[in-house]
Each structure stands twice: as C-alpha cells, then as structure tokens.
C-alpha cells in the first residue's frame, strides 16, 4: 500500500507540526513515511506526504489519496486536487459551504472550541484525529504518544481525541462505502 496525504491550511494552523506528528507516528508503526514537498502559496501552506509498506519511490505529481483542508483558502485552492475516489476532510468551522466534489468521500469535521478560545493549531489536531480514525492506517494511541512527547499542552491531546470521537459518532460511513482507489482496508 502506498498513499499520498496532503495537509493544507493557513500558516498559523500548525500544518507542518501536524504533518510531522503524522509522519512520526507512521514510522513508529513500521510504515515508510516521508514529506515529499512542502510549499506556501499566498495564505495556504501545504505539506504532501507519502506513507508506504514497501520501499518508497514516490512520484511527486501523483494526486493525493487524502487531503485535509484546514482553512477556507486551502479548500478554495485544493479541493479538486484529491484523486477521484479519494477522501477529503475539511474543517467545517472554516469552510462554511457544501463540498463541491461528488466523486470523493467528504467529511466536514467541526473544529469549534468547546467553551474555550479558538486555537488554529488545535483545530488542525482535531482534523488529524479525524484522518487517523477514518483511515485506520495509524493507531490513535501512537499519535497520542507522539503528541504527548512533542508538546506538553494537554489541550492538543484532547483535541486529537475529539477528532477521533467525531468520526466514531458519524458511524461506519467509510466502512460501508469503500473507496475505489483500493487504499482502504
């Protein structure tokens, strides 16, 4: 299995941090994982990663299997970048419109704070929780361990659990409708 994952959002949303946590957790679980590009275009920071269970030979022009869009600007710029049959996870608190793609699975994950102040990095960590729960590629425990080691902010660990829990509340949507790319188990 080889999967391309793109995280994108505003520069203050911790996109590189969340991407690093994802890559580190994947490697802890035995995946080969690498960030193959990271770039900034205006108000959108992007990090394209690949994880694989075989030696990596990533193709930088391969469209992502999964895209996580943390900001409205990222959604406007990159929604059509995910390959048909892929997975699109969008920040419902930032992207306040219906998805435009109908040939992919779309999850609009809410990231509004629970009574606390807004924190764009926490919102991205919630989206990471949704990604981990939806794909099943990495265990939530591995990601939680990396979060605890890399940051002493307990709110980030709670934000991650919130993203995982959100997917659990929407049920087995992804299991009942497997993606045509063959990357879903």
Steps between C-alpha positions, in 0.01 A plus 500: 500500500620848417291807582552869439365737766487879469451728800426861412391811685603843621858547619384547864306170507792274585492316166869407516466391864199278431673354193810423706288326767328293230832398340662418834206283611499320164871421532453385860251244367735372232386700198747661270402864504636823360395856426565533127419868472396793705416835353320822566277680253357823636299414811525121450776280638512145358680184604477196270599171661515140394473193720571151373548145620765446228816691407406851397516617143260795522389682192460870584235550232271228630174650626437454873278214618401708803492875549448672835398864451517715812404839354253652258784620276647149487159358406454754221846424362531124550161328524532368144853365560395174670479207262152375404388240752725656766422655836456870569494619862404865543483728800125564524562797729703675228346365178141607542364367173410158364779305334524538124640153439257213449750238385680474837405428858469826692505549875425845634655488847393765752790668680324767705641513853305351789455812710862602457673753285564426135838345427582430135757232590244311711262510204766332282561238768125424500524446124799270557284297739232470232760387242647236731157367592367496143797328340609262776856515365642611834368423846363793699720388789818550294398852404400584858842382619677722245282797598580448869874479428515797263279738692404526864171673411231259616248692291665366183458141619136573581452661157638186335260280700218731396577440131511124554173511696328706232564230241373235743175698541438518127522122492639254252448728201840418350466125557163483330626689193854389418711733292572386145875570521555182697686679779231430760513175691 
